[in-house]
């Protein structure tokens, strides 16, 4: 293990950033740590456990970066890891393209960079809060373990952003680090910053939808911050993306397994009405999908945005796969078609300068990735011999941010009158009856090797272990 990439586990805070060389920063982080732990105790997973079979990040090199073993969650080693530094790295886009990447924060971009890091940091603990009570209704020990894995890693991602704030933003950064523990998901007085992170995650179908659709926004946003000219942010996000892949795997395969079980029940009983048979009907799955997808589309901001144009030009936030784009990486004379509401009120598109359309560019990358999930779930339906299909709703459906915020549209993109929306929205979004049904199925199954009846078992266990492994020891 080379010294520059390996974690120093002799210290209180595992890290590969030579924390021991910076006493001031070390003290700041050590004084934040007890506040983090008391936040974790009061807002983190509420189900008491002895220990959980968890992955812990221990290195960032190519030889493998994670260790698996049973650990008490409170003793999880939340550490600070940045991907390896490329000393020759140059800025890949914007007005500083070609200049050496920044190792410090340039004064003129301080507040924008801080804002981006705070927004990113705010989502991490928010998701842990949203998922706090799910442990009590887990469909299996395997799923329970995956929930906790996601939770501890979101905790580590909070550490990652807090490190950047405390190391590079002085007193303001330290204050922001405290605020990240002070705001809470759904709080009246101090809510989380972005809309989707104040929604509830009250059941496991919502959890899988969240990890599929909302964590996937995380993948795309982290992908743009990985391009940042501010090298410590870039390296931090590069490493976070490794962990993020498992979170989306939990979502993708979770929805696979719900669809598989529903399809089995539909085929076996030759009916769509699987609720009475202990399953989640396909139209309810579609409504949950509609909800989580549309609130996740909001996370990309407005279709046009001067914020994103400024971020790009300054070099703070790039595009998805910036280095694979075949243009000048400055975009000062390019244009893009973005979704819009025309003067006659119809949903359509309009041409704008490419820089202000960058949220749309990223949202489109995200949407095409989401399509791949829908394809795989439809393959499951097809192989069960069923004709029904799931689909992504139109981009204008149920939006609260951007050009469609003031209008209502059907999942097919037809514009609706306000009264009509109120009357028909229960066809497209989960109703109280749907939520009550889904919640009624959420009875815990916490015996080794057993699984709830509304979901199919996974194909494989974790890290080569079987499905019936003792992934979690309950308290
Ligand atoms: N809710 O210019 P606009 C993750 C605000 S998820 C509330 O259109 P901009 C994770 C916006 O802040 C990834 N407010 O958009 C997933 C702005 O306010 P100010 C999280 C919203 O700025 C699962 C105003 O509206 N990371 O990691 O271009 C589990 C006008 O905004 C919303 C990031 O998002 C909203 N949905 O883009 C765990 C990356 N949308 O500045 C973790 C960092 C917009 O006028 N954030 N607003 O006061 C950003 O890049 C940008 O801030 C946004 C917005 C993409 C969020």
Boltz pocket constraint, residues with backbone or C-beta under 6 A from the ligand:
constraints:
  - pocket:
      binder: B
      contacts: [[A, 115], [A, 116], [A, 117], [A, 119], [A, 120], [A, 123], [A, 124], [A, 127], [A, 154], [A, 193], [A, 194], [A, 195], [A, 196], [A, 210], [A, 214], [A, 215], [A, 216], [A, 217], [A, 218], [A, 219], [A, 221], [A, 222], [A, 295], [A, 298], [A, 299], [A, 300], [A, 301], [A, 302], [A, 303], [A, 304], [A, 305], [A, 306], [A, 307], [A, 308], [A, 317], [A, 359], [A, 401]]
      max_distance: 6.0
